[in-house]
Amino acid sequence: MWVAEDGRAVRREVQTGVENAQRVQIVQGLTGQERVIVRGHEGLYEGARVAEAARTAPLAAPAPHGGHR
């Protein structure tokens, strides 16, 4: 997985959990504060300059099993 740190691409090893066609659960390797690179990563290399295209609100974590929001 690629994340942006100080305007540069940095590769992170992660462990995945549940996956489906739209989402992948990351269970280890990220703190939750990183800016993950989700588009334009083809041909990306360590240390490449990256820029944020648009800011979006972070996704809310799902409620615990059996819980309500």
CHARMM-style PDB file with segment names, atoms N, HN, CA, C and O in Angstrom:
ATOM      1  N   MET     1       0.855  -1.156   0.000  1.00  0.00      PROA
ATOM      2  CA  MET     1       0.000   0.000   0.000  1.00  0.00      PROA
ATOM      3  C   MET     1       0.902   1.220   0.000  1.00  0.00      PROA
ATOM      4  O   MET     1       1.996   1.198   0.565  1.00  0.00      PROA
ATOM      5  N   TRP     2       0.428   2.300  -0.649  1.00  0.00      PROA
ATOM      6  HN  TRP     2      -0.461   2.318  -1.108  1.00  0.00      PROA
ATOM      7  CA  TRP     2       1.166   3.561  -0.694  1.00  0.00      PROA
ATOM      8  C   TRP     2       0.485   4.602   0.177  1.00  0.00      PROA
ATOM      9  O   TRP     2      -0.740   4.723   0.163  1.00  0.00      PROA
ATOM     10  N   VAL     3       1.280   5.359   0.938  1.00  0.00      PROA
ATOM     11  HN  VAL     3       2.275   5.261   0.949  1.00  0.00      PROA
ATOM     12  CA  VAL     3       0.778   6.486   1.711  1.00  0.00      PROA
ATOM     13  C   VAL     3       1.622   7.710   1.363  1.00  0.00      PROA
ATOM     14  O   VAL     3       2.746   7.591   0.876  1.00  0.00      PROA
ATOM     15  N   ALA     4       1.059   8.878   1.623  1.00  0.00      PROA
ATOM     16  HN  ALA     4       0.146   8.975   2.019  1.00  0.00      PROA
ATOM     17  CA  ALA     4       1.777  10.131   1.386  1.00  0.00      PROA
ATOM     18  C   ALA     4       2.327  10.642   2.709  1.00  0.00      PROA
ATOM     19  O   ALA     4       1.589  10.782   3.683  1.00  0.00      PROA
ATOM     20  N   GLU     5       3.623  10.919   2.740  1.00  0.00      PROA
ATOM     21  HN  GLU     5       4.223  10.805   1.948  1.00  0.00      PROA
ATOM     22  CA  GLU     5       4.275  11.506   3.915  1.00  0.00      PROA
ATOM     23  C   GLU     5       5.117  12.672   3.442  1.00  0.00      PROA
ATOM     24  O   GLU     5       6.030  12.499   2.635  1.00  0.00      PROA
ATOM     25  N   ASP     6       4.812  13.867   3.945  1.00  0.00      PROA
ATOM     26  HN  ASP     6       4.070  14.008   4.601  1.00  0.00      PROA
ATOM     27  CA  ASP     6       5.562  15.080   3.578  1.00  0.00      PROA
ATOM     28  C   ASP     6       5.647  15.260   2.068  1.00  0.00      PROA
ATOM     29  O   ASP     6       6.686  15.660   1.543  1.00  0.00      PROA
ATOM     30  N   GLY     7       4.537  14.959   1.361  1.00  0.00      PROA
ATOM     31  HN  GLY     7       3.693  14.633   1.788  1.00  0.00      PROA
ATOM     32  CA  GLY     7       4.489  15.165  -0.079  1.00  0.00      PROA
ATOM     33  C   GLY     7       5.220  14.120  -0.897  1.00  0.00      PROA
ATOM     34  O   GLY     7       5.443  14.319  -2.091  1.00  0.00      PROA
ATOM     35  N   ARG     8       5.599  13.007  -0.276  1.00  0.00      PROA
ATOM     36  HN  ARG     8       5.418  12.846   0.694  1.00  0.00      PROA
ATOM     37  CA  ARG     8       6.317  11.924  -0.962  1.00  0.00      PROA
ATOM     38  C   ARG     8       5.595  10.589  -0.762  1.00  0.00      PROA
ATOM     39  O   ARG     8       4.928  10.376   0.250  1.00  0.00      PROA
ATOM     40  N   ALA     9       5.741   9.704  -1.736  1.00  0.00      PROA
ATOM     41  HN  ALA     9       6.283   9.877  -2.558  1.00  0.00      PROA
ATOM     42  CA  ALA     9       5.138   8.370  -1.660  1.00  0.00      PROA
ATOM     43  C   ALA     9       6.009   7.455  -0.801  1.00  0.00      PROA
ATOM     44  O   ALA     9       7.229   7.406  -0.959  1.00  0.00      PROA
ATOM     45  N   VAL    10       5.370   6.745   0.096  1.00  0.00      PROA
ATOM     46  HN  VAL    10       4.379   6.784   0.225  1.00  0.00      PROA
ATOM     47  CA  VAL    10       6.055   5.791   0.973  1.00  0.00      PROA
ATOM     48  C   VAL    10       5.269   4.488   0.946  1.00  0.00      PROA
ATOM     49  O   VAL    10       4.052   4.492   1.133  1.00  0.00      PROA
ATOM     50  N   ARG    11       5.953   3.378   0.714  1.00  0.00      PROA
ATOM     51  HN  ARG    11       6.941   3.375   0.561  1.00  0.00      PROA
ATOM     52  CA  ARG    11       5.288   2.067   0.687  1.00  0.00      PROA
ATOM     53  C   ARG    11       5.133   1.558   2.116  1.00  0.00      PROA
ATOM     54  O   ARG    11       6.051   1.659   2.930  1.00  0.00      PROA
ATOM     55  N   ARG    12       3.948   1.006   2.407  1.00  0.00      PROA
ATOM     56  HN  ARG    12       3.202   0.924   1.746  1.00  0.00      PROA
ATOM     57  CA  ARG    12       3.654   0.401   3.706  1.00  0.00      PROA
ATOM     58  C   ARG    12       3.193  -1.030   3.508  1.00  0.00      PROA
ATOM     59  O   ARG    12       2.343  -1.308   2.662  1.00  0.00      PROA
ATOM     60  N   GLU    13       3.748  -1.920   4.279  1.00  0.00      PROA
ATOM     61  HN  GLU    13       4.438  -1.694   4.967  1.00  0.00      PROA
ATOM     62  CA  GLU    13       3.272  -3.304   4.302  1.00  0.00      PROA
ATOM     63  C   GLU    13       2.067  -3.344   5.231  1.00  0.00      PROA
ATOM     64  O   GLU    13       2.125  -2.832   6.349  1.00  0.00      PROA
ATOM     65  N   VAL    14       0.978  -3.948   4.774  1.00  0.00      PROA
ATOM     66  HN  VAL    14       0.931  -4.364   3.866  1.00  0.00      PROA
ATOM     67  CA  VAL    14      -0.236  -4.045   5.581  1.00  0.00      PROA
ATOM     68  C   VAL    14      -0.751  -5.476   5.569  1.00  0.00      PROA
ATOM     69  O   VAL    14      -0.425  -6.270   4.686  1.00  0.00      PROA
ATOM     70  N   GLN    15      -1.558  -5.779   6.567  1.00  0.00      PROA
ATOM     71  HN  GLN    15      -1.823  -5.134   7.284  1.00  0.00      PROA
ATOM     72  CA  GLN    15      -2.252  -7.063   6.611  1.00  0.00      PROA
ATOM     73  C   GLN    15      -3.727  -6.777   6.405  1.00  0.00      PROA
ATOM     74  O   GLN    15      -4.295  -5.910   7.069  1.00  0.00      PROA
ATOM     75  N   THR    16      -4.353  -7.509   5.481  1.00  0.00      PROA
ATOM     76  HN  THR    16      -3.891  -8.214   4.941  1.00  0.00      PROA
ATOM     77  CA  THR    16      -5.758  -7.289   5.179  1.00  0.00      PROA
ATOM     78  C   THR    16      -6.640  -8.303   5.899  1.00  0.00      PROA
ATOM     79  O   THR    16      -6.209  -9.395   6.270  1.00  0.00      PROA
ATOM     80  N   GLY    17      -7.878  -7.900   6.076  1.00  0.00      PROA
ATOM     81  HN  GLY    17      -8.229  -7.014   5.774  1.00  0.00      PROA
ATOM     82  CA  GLY    17      -8.882  -8.766   6.695  1.00  0.00      PROA
ATOM     83  C   GLY    17      -9.976  -9.050   5.689  1.00  0.00      PROA
ATOM     84  O   GLY    17      -9.725  -9.628   4.632  1.00  0.00      PROA
ATOM     85  N   VAL    18     -11.194  -8.644   6.020  1.00  0.00      PROA
ATOM     86  HN  VAL    18     -11.398  -8.174   6.879  1.00  0.00      PROA
ATOM     87  CA  VAL    18     -12.358  -8.872   5.170  1.00  0.00      PROA
ATOM     88  C   VAL    18     -12.243  -8.030   3.898  1.00  0.00      PROA
ATOM     89  O   VAL    18     -11.903  -6.848   3.952  1.00  0.00      PROA
ATOM     90  N   GLU    19     -12.532  -8.653   2.758  1.00  0.00      PROA
ATOM     91  HN  GLU    19     -12.808  -9.613   2.714  1.00  0.00      PROA
ATOM     92  CA  GLU    19     -12.492  -7.954   1.478  1.00  0.00      PROA
ATOM     93  C   GLU    19     -13.768  -8.236   0.703  1.00  0.00      PROA
ATOM     94  O   GLU    19     -14.342  -9.320   0.798  1.00  0.00      PROA
ATOM     95  N   ASN    20     -14.206  -7.237  -0.070  1.00  0.00      PROA
ATOM     96  HN  ASN    20     -13.739  -6.356  -0.148  1.00  0.00      PROA
ATOM     97  CA  ASN    20     -15.272  -7.448  -1.050  1.00  0.00      PROA
ATOM     98  C   ASN    20     -14.937  -6.602  -2.267  1.00  0.00      PROA
ATOM     99  O   ASN    20     -13.844  -6.040  -2.337  1.00  0.00      PROA
ATOM    100  N   ALA    21     -15.839  -6.497  -3.218  1.00  0.00      PROA
ATOM    101  HN  ALA    21     -16.727  -6.953  -3.162  1.00  0.00      PROA
ATOM    102  CA  ALA    21     -15.552  -5.788  -4.464  1.00  0.00      PROA
ATOM    103  C   ALA    21     -15.318  -4.295  -4.262  1.00  0.00      PROA
ATOM    104  O   ALA    21     -14.639  -3.670  -5.077  1.00  0.00      PROA
ATOM    105  N   GLN    22     -15.865  -3.700  -3.186  1.00  0.00      PROA
ATOM    106  HN  GLN    22     -16.416  -4.208  -2.524  1.00  0.00      PROA
ATOM    107  CA  GLN    22     -15.737  -2.266  -2.961  1.00  0.00      PROA
ATOM    108  C   GLN    22     -14.745  -1.877  -1.868  1.00  0.00      PROA
ATOM    109  O   GLN    22     -14.235  -0.757  -1.880  1.00  0.00      PROA
ATOM    110  N   ARG    23     -14.466  -2.759  -0.941  1.00  0.00      PROA
ATOM    111  HN  ARG    23     -14.880  -3.669  -0.931  1.00  0.00      PROA
ATOM    112  CA  ARG    23     -13.667  -2.389   0.232  1.00  0.00      PROA
ATOM    113  C   ARG    23     -12.699  -3.493   0.647  1.00  0.00      PROA
ATOM    114  O   ARG    23     -12.911  -4.676   0.379  1.00  0.00      PROA
ATOM    115  N   VAL    24     -11.637  -3.061   1.307  1.00  0.00      PROA
ATOM    116  HN  VAL    24     -11.465  -2.100   1.524  1.00  0.00      PROA
ATOM    117  CA  VAL    24     -10.666  -3.977   1.887  1.00  0.00      PROA
ATOM    118  C   VAL    24     -10.390  -3.508   3.311  1.00  0.00      PROA
ATOM    119  O   VAL    24     -10.057  -2.342   3.525  1.00  0.00      PROA
ATOM    120  N   GLN    25     -10.524  -4.391   4.271  1.00  0.00      PROA
ATOM    121  HN  GLN    25     -10.794  -5.338   4.097  1.00  0.00      PROA
ATOM    122  CA  GLN    25     -10.241  -4.059   5.661  1.00  0.00      PROA
ATOM    123  C   GLN    25      -8.738  -4.188   5.901  1.00  0.00      PROA
ATOM    124  O   GLN    25      -8.145  -5.220   5.587  1.00  0.00      PROA
ATOM    125  N   ILE    26      -8.122  -3.145   6.457  1.00  0.00      PROA
ATOM    126  HN  ILE    26      -8.603  -2.307   6.713  1.00  0.00      PROA
ATOM    127  CA  ILE    26      -6.711  -3.183   6.836  1.00  0.00      PROA
ATOM    128  C   ILE    26      -6.677  -3.445   8.335  1.00  0.00      PROA
ATOM    129  O   ILE    26      -7.173  -2.634   9.116  1.00  0.00      PROA
ATOM    130  N   VAL    27      -6.097  -4.567   8.744  1.00  0.00      PROA
ATOM    131  HN  VAL    27      -5.694  -5.226   8.109  1.00  0.00      PROA
ATOM    132  CA  VAL    27      -6.095  -4.928  10.157  1.00  0.00      PROA
ATOM    133  C   VAL    27      -4.755  -4.649  10.834  1.00  0.00      PROA
ATOM    134  O   VAL    27      -4.671  -4.642  12.062  1.00  0.00      PROA
ATOM    135  N   GLN    28      -3.718  -4.423  10.051  1.00  0.00      PROA
ATOM    136  HN  GLN    28      -3.786  -4.428   9.053  1.00  0.00      PROA
ATOM    137  CA  GLN    28      -2.410  -4.135  10.633  1.00  0.00      PROA
ATOM    138  C   GLN    28      -1.555  -3.374   9.624  1.00  0.00      PROA
ATOM    139  O   GLN    28      -1.608  -3.649   8.425  1.00  0.00      PROA
ATOM    140  N   GLY    29      -0.771  -2.418  10.111  1.00  0.00      PROA
ATOM    141  HN  GLY    29      -0.729  -2.194  11.085  1.00  0.00      PROA
ATOM    142  CA  GLY    29       0.165  -1.707   9.260  1.00  0.00      PROA
ATOM    143  C   GLY    29      -0.114  -0.230   9.083  1.00  0.00      PROA
ATOM    144  O   GLY    29       0.742   0.503   8.586  1.00  0.00      PROA
ATOM    145  N   LEU    30      -1.308   0.229   9.483  1.00  0.00      PROA
ATOM    146  HN  LEU    30      -2.003  -0.366   9.886  1.00  0.00      PROA
ATOM    147  CA  LEU    30      -1.649   1.651   9.417  1.00  0.00      PROA
ATOM    148  C   LEU    30      -2.169   2.105  10.779  1.00  0.00      PROA
ATOM    149  O   LEU    30      -2.753   1.319  11.525  1.00  0.00      PROA
ATOM    150  N   THR    31      -1.952   3.371  11.090  1.00  0.00      PROA
ATOM    151  HN  THR    31      -1.478   4.010  10.483  1.00  0.00      PROA
ATOM    152  CA  THR    31      -2.451   3.920  12.355  1.00  0.00      PROA
ATOM    153  C   THR    31      -3.839   4.514  12.216  1.00  0.00      PROA
ATOM    154  O   THR    31      -4.542   4.678  13.213  1.00  0.00      PROA
ATOM    155  N   GLY    32      -4.252   4.842  10.984  1.00  0.00      PROA
ATOM    156  HN  GLY    32      -3.681   4.708  10.174  1.00  0.00      PROA
ATOM    157  CA  GLY    32      -5.522   5.503  10.760  1.00  0.00      PROA
ATOM    158  C   GLY    32      -5.357   6.987  10.499  1.00  0.00      PROA
ATOM    159  O   GLY    32      -6.327   7.665  10.159  1.00  0.00      PROA
ATOM    160  N   GLN    33      -4.146   7.503  10.653  1.00  0.00      PROA
ATOM    161  HN  GLN    33      -3.359   6.952  10.929  1.00  0.00      PROA
ATOM    162  CA  GLN    33      -3.876   8.921  10.420  1.00  0.00      PROA
ATOM    163  C   GLN    33      -3.190   9.178   9.078  1.00  0.00      PROA
ATOM    164  O   GLN    33      -3.025  10.332   8.683  1.00  0.00      PROA
ATOM    165  N   GLU    34      -2.793   8.125   8.379  1.00  0.00      PROA
ATOM    166  HN  GLU    34      -2.928   7.188   8.700  1.00  0.00      PROA
ATOM    167  CA  GLU    34      -2.091   8.275   7.111  1.00  0.00      PROA
ATOM    168  C   GLU    34      -3.003   8.766   6.006  1.00  0.00      PROA
ATOM    169  O   GLU    34      -4.217   8.572   6.060  1.00  0.00      PROA
ATOM    170  N   ARG    35      -2.421   9.398   5.013  1.00  0.00      PROA
ATOM    171  HN  ARG    35      -1.434   9.556   4.969  1.00  0.00      PROA
ATOM    172  CA  ARG    35      -3.115   9.777   3.786  1.00  0.00      PROA
ATOM    173  C   ARG    35      -2.789   8.679   2.777  1.00  0.00      PROA
ATOM    174  O   ARG    35      -1.692   8.645   2.219  1.00  0.00      PROA
ATOM    175  N   VAL    36      -3.745   7.785   2.548  1.00  0.00      PROA
ATOM    176  HN  VAL    36      -4.636   7.812   3.001  1.00  0.00      PROA
ATOM    177  CA  VAL    36      -3.551   6.636   1.671  1.00  0.00      PROA
ATOM    178  C   VAL    36      -3.708   7.057   0.216  1.00  0.00      PROA
ATOM    179  O   VAL    36      -4.637   7.790  -0.125  1.00  0.00      PROA
ATOM    180  N   ILE    37      -2.807   6.597  -0.637  1.00  0.00      PROA
ATOM    181  HN  ILE    37      -2.052   6.001  -0.360  1.00  0.00      PROA
ATOM    182  CA  ILE    37      -2.883   6.887  -2.069  1.00  0.00      PROA
ATOM    183  C   ILE    37      -3.766   5.818  -2.702  1.00  0.00      PROA
ATOM    184  O   ILE    37      -3.425   4.635  -2.702  1.00  0.00      PROA
ATOM    185  N   VAL    38      -4.905   6.247  -3.242  1.00  0.00      PROA
ATOM    186  HN  VAL    38      -5.183   7.208  -3.242  1.00  0.00      PROA
ATOM    187  CA  VAL    38      -5.872   5.301  -3.791  1.00  0.00      PROA
ATOM    188  C   VAL    38      -5.989   5.362  -5.302  1.00  0.00      PROA
ATOM    189  O   VAL    38      -6.542   4.448  -5.912  1.00  0.00      PROA
ATOM    190  N   ARG    39      -5.474   6.430  -5.925  1.00  0.00      PROA
ATOM    191  HN  ARG    39      -5.024   7.173  -5.430  1.00  0.00      PROA
ATOM    192  CA  ARG    39      -5.508   6.545  -7.385  1.00  0.00      PROA
ATOM    193  C   ARG    39      -4.160   7.032  -7.887  1.00  0.00      PROA
ATOM    194  O   ARG    39      -3.432   7.743  -7.193  1.00  0.00      PROA
ATOM    195  N   GLY    40      -3.849   6.630  -9.111  1.00  0.00      PROA
ATOM    196  HN  GLY    40      -4.440   6.052  -9.674  1.00  0.00      PROA
ATOM    197  CA  GLY    40      -2.620   7.102  -9.733  1.00  0.00      PROA
ATOM    198  C   GLY    40      -1.367   6.424  -9.216  1.00  0.00      PROA
ATOM    199  O   GLY    40      -0.271   6.968  -9.350  1.00  0.00      PROA
ATOM    200  N   HSD    41      -1.511   5.239  -8.623  1.00  0.00      PROA
ATOM    201  HN  HSD    41      -2.401   4.797  -8.514  1.00  0.00      PROA
ATOM    202  CA  HSD    41      -0.350   4.561  -8.055  1.00  0.00      PROA
ATOM    203  C   HSD    41       0.390   3.682  -9.063  1.00  0.00      PROA
ATOM    204  O   HSD    41       1.427   3.105  -8.734  1.00  0.00      PROA
ATOM    205  N   GLU    42      -0.129   3.576 -10.280  1.00  0.00      PROA
ATOM    206  HN  GLU    42      -0.971   4.044 -10.547  1.00  0.00      PROA
ATOM    207  CA  GLU    42       0.552   2.792 -11.304  1.00  0.00      PROA
ATOM    208  C   GLU    42       1.881   3.475 -11.618  1.00  0.00      PROA
ATOM    209  O   GLU    42       1.904   4.665 -11.932  1.00  0.00      PROA
ATOM    210  N   GLY    43       2.967   2.751 -11.538  1.00  0.00      PROA
ATOM    211  HN  GLY    43       2.948   1.784 -11.283  1.00  0.00      PROA
ATOM    212  CA  GLY    43       4.292   3.290 -11.817  1.00  0.00      PROA
ATOM    213  C   GLY    43       4.860   4.143 -10.687  1.00  0.00      PROA
ATOM    214  O   GLY    43       5.920   4.749 -10.849  1.00  0.00      PROA
ATOM    215  N   LEU    44       4.176   4.201  -9.551  1.00  0.00      PROA
ATOM    216  HN  LEU    44       3.316   3.709  -9.420  1.00  0.00      PROA
ATOM    217  CA  LEU    44       4.651   4.982  -8.418  1.00  0.00      PROA
ATOM    218  C   LEU    44       5.899   4.329  -7.837  1.00  0.00      PROA
ATOM    219  O   LEU    44       6.038   3.107  -7.880  1.00  0.00      PROA
ATOM    220  N   TYR    45       6.791   5.120  -7.304  1.00  0.00      PROA
ATOM    221  HN  TYR    45       6.679   6.113  -7.270  1.00  0.00      PROA
ATOM    222  CA  TYR    45       8.019   4.601  -6.701  1.00  0.00      PROA
ATOM    223  C   TYR    45       8.287   5.327  -5.385  1.00  0.00      PROA
ATOM    224  O   TYR    45       7.807   6.439  -5.165  1.00  0.00      PROA
ATOM    225  N   GLU    46       9.056   4.686  -4.522  1.00  0.00      PROA
ATOM    226  HN  GLU    46       9.446   3.783  -4.700  1.00  0.00      PROA
ATOM    227  CA  GLU    46       9.402   5.232  -3.208  1.00  0.00      PROA
ATOM    228  C   GLU    46      10.030   6.609  -3.371  1.00  0.00      PROA
ATOM    229  O   GLU    46      10.985   6.778  -4.130  1.00  0.00      PROA
ATOM    230  N   GLY    47       9.493   7.588  -2.657  1.00  0.00      PROA
ATOM    231  HN  GLY    47       8.718   7.451  -2.040  1.00  0.00      PROA
ATOM    232  CA  GLY    47      10.037   8.934  -2.681  1.00  0.00      PROA
ATOM    233  C   GLY    47       9.485   9.832  -3.769  1.00  0.00      PROA
ATOM    234  O   GLY    47       9.837  11.011  -3.822  1.00  0.00      PROA
ATOM    235  N   ALA    48       8.623   9.306  -4.647  1.00  0.00      PROA
ATOM    236  HN  ALA    48       8.337   8.348  -4.604  1.00  0.00      PROA
ATOM    237  CA  ALA    48       8.040  10.127  -5.711  1.00  0.00      PROA
ATOM    238  C   ALA    48       7.199  11.246  -5.088  1.00  0.00      PROA
ATOM    239  O   ALA    48       6.536  11.041  -4.072  1.00  0.00      PROA
ATOM    240  N   ARG    49       7.234  12.419  -5.704  1.00  0.00      PROA
ATOM    241  HN  ARG    49       7.773  12.585  -6.530  1.00  0.00      PROA
ATOM    242  CA  ARG    49       6.402  13.534  -5.239  1.00  0.00      PROA
ATOM    243  C   ARG    49       4.937  13.204  -5.507  1.00  0.00      PROA
ATOM    244  O   ARG    49       4.585  12.715  -6.580  1.00  0.00      PROA
ATOM    245  N   VAL    50       4.092  13.477  -4.519  1.00  0.00      PROA
ATOM    246  HN  VAL    50       4.378  13.875  -3.647  1.00  0.00      PROA
ATOM    247  CA  VAL    50       2.653  13.268  -4.666  1.00  0.00      PROA
ATOM    248  C   VAL    50       1.935  14.511  -4.166  1.00  0.00      PROA
ATOM    249  O   VAL    50       2.437  15.231  -3.302  1.00  0.00      PROA
ATOM    250  N   ALA    51       0.759  14.749  -4.718  1.00  0.00      PROA
ATOM    251  HN  ALA    51       0.352  14.164  -5.419  1.00  0.00      PROA
ATOM    252  CA  ALA    51      -0.056  15.888  -4.308  1.00  0.00      PROA
ATOM    253  C   ALA    51      -1.471  15.408  -4.054  1.00  0.00      PROA
ATOM    254  O   ALA    51      -1.961  14.502  -4.728  1.00  0.00      PROA
ATOM    255  N   GLU    52      -2.114  16.008  -3.095  1.00  0.00      PROA
ATOM    256  HN  GLU    52      -1.716  16.743  -2.547  1.00  0.00      PROA
ATOM    257  CA  GLU    52      -3.488  15.655  -2.769  1.00  0.00      PROA
ATOM    258  C   GLU    52      -4.421  16.306  -3.774  1.00  0.00      PROA
ATOM    259  O   GLU    52      -4.349  17.514  -4.001  1.00  0.00      PROA
ATOM    260  N   ALA    53      -5.295  15.511  -4.377  1.00  0.00      PROA
ATOM    261  HN  ALA    53      -5.353  14.530  -4.192  1.00  0.00      PROA
ATOM    262  CA  ALA    53      -6.209  16.017  -5.401  1.00  0.00      PROA
ATOM    263  C   ALA    53      -7.422  16.700  -4.769  1.00  0.00      PROA
ATOM    264  O   ALA    53      -7.817  17.780  -5.209  1.00  0.00      PROA
ATOM    265  N   ALA    54      -8.009  16.093  -3.757  1.00  0.00      PROA
ATOM    266  HN  ALA    54      -7.688  15.216  -3.400  1.00  0.00      PROA
ATOM    267  CA  ALA    54      -9.197  16.651  -3.106  1.00  0.00      PROA
ATOM    268  C   ALA    54      -9.322  16.076  -1.715  1.00  0.00      PROA
ATOM    269  O   ALA    54      -9.016  14.904  -1.492  1.00  0.00      PROA
ATOM    270  N   ARG    55      -9.761  16.876  -0.797  1.00  0.00      PROA
ATOM    271  HN  ARG    55     -10.010  17.828  -0.978  1.00  0.00      PROA
ATOM    272  CA  ARG    55      -9.967  16.395   0.576  1.00  0.00      PROA
ATOM    273  C   ARG    55     -11.395  15.915   0.730  1.00  0.00      PROA
ATOM    274  O   ARG    55     -12.333  16.537   0.233  1.00  0.00      PROA
ATOM    275  N   THR    56     -11.545  14.805   1.421  1.00  0.00      PROA
ATOM    276  HN  THR    56     -10.783  14.300   1.825  1.00  0.00      PROA
ATOM    277  CA  THR    56     -12.873  14.303   1.752  1.00  0.00      PROA
ATOM    278  C   THR    56     -12.892  13.985   3.234  1.00  0.00      PROA
ATOM    279  O   THR    56     -11.843  13.776   3.843  1.00  0.00      PROA
ATOM    280  N   ALA    57     -14.063  13.948   3.805  1.00  0.00      PROA
ATOM    281  HN  ALA    57     -14.915  14.117   3.309  1.00  0.00      PROA
ATOM    282  CA  ALA    57     -14.197  13.600   5.214  1.00  0.00      PROA
ATOM    283  C   ALA    57     -13.844  12.131   5.384  1.00  0.00      PROA
ATOM    284  O   ALA    57     -14.180  11.314   4.527  1.00  0.00      PROA
ATOM    285  N   PRO    58     -13.166  11.779   6.490  1.00  0.00      PROA
ATOM    286  CA  PRO    58     -12.846  10.362   6.715  1.00  0.00      PROA
ATOM    287  C   PRO    58     -14.112   9.534   6.897  1.00  0.00      PROA
ATOM    288  O   PRO    58     -15.127  10.031   7.384  1.00  0.00      PROA
ATOM    289  N   LEU    59     -14.040   8.280   6.506  1.00  0.00      PROA
ATOM    290  HN  LEU    59     -13.215   7.877   6.111  1.00  0.00      PROA
ATOM    291  CA  LEU    59     -15.166   7.376   6.677  1.00  0.00      PROA
ATOM    292  C   LEU    59     -15.310   7.020   8.151  1.00  0.00      PROA
ATOM    293  O   LEU    59     -14.311   6.826   8.845  1.00  0.00      PROA
ATOM    294  N   ALA    60     -16.531   6.934   8.624  1.00  0.00      PROA
ATOM    295  HN  ALA    60     -17.342   7.091   8.061  1.00  0.00      PROA
ATOM    296  CA  ALA    60     -16.780   6.543  10.003  1.00  0.00      PROA
ATOM    297  C   ALA    60     -16.613   5.042  10.127  1.00  0.00      PROA
ATOM    298  O   ALA    60     -16.959   4.287   9.218  1.00  0.00      PROA
ATOM    299  N   ALA    61     -16.082   4.619  11.253  1.00  0.00      PROA
ATOM    300  HN  ALA    61     -15.800   5.232  11.991  1.00  0.00      PROA
ATOM    301  CA  ALA    61     -15.923   3.183  11.509  1.00  0.00      PROA
ATOM    302  C   ALA    61     -17.306   2.586  11.754  1.00  0.00      PROA
ATOM    303  O   ALA    61     -18.169   3.244  12.334  1.00  0.00      PROA
ATOM    304  N   PRO    62     -17.522   1.349  11.318  1.00  0.00      PROA
ATOM    305  CA  PRO    62     -18.824   0.718  11.556  1.00  0.00      PROA
ATOM    306  C   PRO    62     -19.059   0.490  13.046  1.00  0.00      PROA
ATOM    307  O   PRO    62     -18.112   0.330  13.816  1.00  0.00      PROA
ATOM    308  N   ALA    63     -20.323   0.478  13.442  1.00  0.00      PROA
ATOM    309  HN  ALA    63     -21.093   0.609  12.816  1.00  0.00      PROA
ATOM    310  CA  ALA    63     -20.678   0.213  14.843  1.00  0.00      PROA
ATOM    311  C   ALA    63     -20.266  -1.221  15.178  1.00  0.00      PROA
ATOM    312  O   ALA    63     -20.295  -2.096  14.313  1.00  0.00      PROA
ATOM    313  N   PRO    64     -19.879  -1.462  16.447  1.00  0.00      PROA
ATOM    314  CA  PRO    64     -19.548  -2.836  16.856  1.00  0.00      PROA
ATOM    315  C   PRO    64     -20.719  -3.761  16.607  1.00  0.00      PROA
ATOM    316  O   PRO    64     -21.871  -3.328  16.580  1.00  0.00      PROA
ATOM    317  N   HSD    65     -20.422  -5.035  16.425  1.00  0.00      PROA
ATOM    318  HN  HSD    65     -19.486  -5.386  16.446  1.00  0.00      PROA
ATOM    319  CA  HSD    65     -21.463  -6.036  16.176  1.00  0.00      PROA
ATOM    320  C   HSD    65     -22.551  -5.947  17.228  1.00  0.00      PROA
ATOM    321  O   HSD    65     -22.285  -6.035  18.427  1.00  0.00      PROA
ATOM    322  N   GLY    66     -23.778  -5.773  16.765  1.00  0.00      PROA
ATOM    323  HN  GLY    66     -23.995  -5.702  15.792  1.00  0.00      PROA
ATOM    324  CA  GLY    66     -24.908  -5.722  17.687  1.00  0.00      PROA
ATOM    325  C   GLY    66     -25.149  -4.329  18.259  1.00  0.00      PROA
ATOM    326  O   GLY    66     -26.138  -4.106  18.957  1.00  0.00      PROA
ATOM    327  N   GLY    67     -24.249  -3.391  17.967  1.00  0.00      PROA
ATOM    328  HN  GLY    67     -23.446  -3.572  17.400  1.00  0.00      PROA
ATOM    329  CA  GLY    67     -24.399  -2.047  18.520  1.00  0.00      PROA
ATOM    330  C   GLY    67     -25.171  -1.139  17.607  1.00  0.00      PROA
ATOM    331  O   GLY    67     -25.425  -1.477  16.450  1.00  0.00      PROA
ATOM    332  N   HSD    68     -25.545   0.006  18.114  1.00  0.00      PROA
ATOM    333  HN  HSD    68     -25.339   0.281  19.053  1.00  0.00      PROA
ATOM    334  CA  HSD    68     -26.259   1.001  17.328  1.00  0.00      PROA
ATOM    335  C   HSD    68     -25.456   2.281  17.337  1.00  0.00      PROA
ATOM    336  O   HSD    68     -24.683   2.538  18.261  1.00  0.00      PROA
ATOM    337  N   ARG    69     -25.646   3.093  16.291  1.00  0.00      PROA
ATOM    338  HN  ARG    69     -26.273   2.885  15.541  1.00  0.00      PROA
ATOM    339  CA  ARG    69     -24.956   4.384  16.209  1.00  0.00      PROA
ATOM    340  C   ARG    69     -25.855   5.481  16.647  1.00  0.00      PROA
ATOM    341  OT1 ARG    69     -25.454   6.645  16.649  1.00  0.00      PROA
TER     342      ARG     69
END
